Amino acid sequence: MKLRVVRVSHAIERGSGAIEHVISVETRAVRRRKRRPPSNVVPMPRAGGTPLTDFLRYHVLVRVFDGDVDAWLEQLDDEGDVRFARGVRTRLRKDPSLLITIRQMVDATRFWARTS
């Protein structure tokens, strides 16, 4: 449940040799509003991946498309794969050395034999 603070009050109570500072916080429940995206925004499909499917997708990216995410995106029609590939492309734009790490992971596993 999401709460919003409506009022905060402070009082000092003295008695029996002690001074107490009492802070009262009044809250109320907040209803969640569903925000609709602007009309020019296309929502991304929901991720349906598991660690295993992500592992296989990394292998496809490296073994089939030699790390070229844009070439892979041109071939995709599965929403989950599209979301994954776009996420990888965004991460590669921020950190180009990520592809080296992905290649090392793929090369370290003998799941998919290299054909070239």
JOJORA-V891066 format. One record per pair of residues at least 6 apart in sequence whose C-alpha atoms are under 6 Angstrom apart, sorted by the first residue. I is the first residue (numbers start at 1). J is the second residue. If there is no record, write none. Layout:
BEGIN
<<I | J> <I | J>>
END
This chain:
BEGIN
<<2 | 30> <3 | 28> <3 | 29> <3 | 30> <4 | 27> <4 | 28> <5 | 26> <5 | 27> <6 | 26> <6 | 27> <7 | 25> <7 | 26> <8 | 24> <8 | 25> <9 | 23> <9 | 24> <10 | 22> <10 | 23> <11 | 21> <11 | 22> <12 | 20> <12 | 21> <13 | 19> <13 | 20> <45 | 79> <47 | 80> <48 | 80> <59 | 106> <61 | 67>>
END
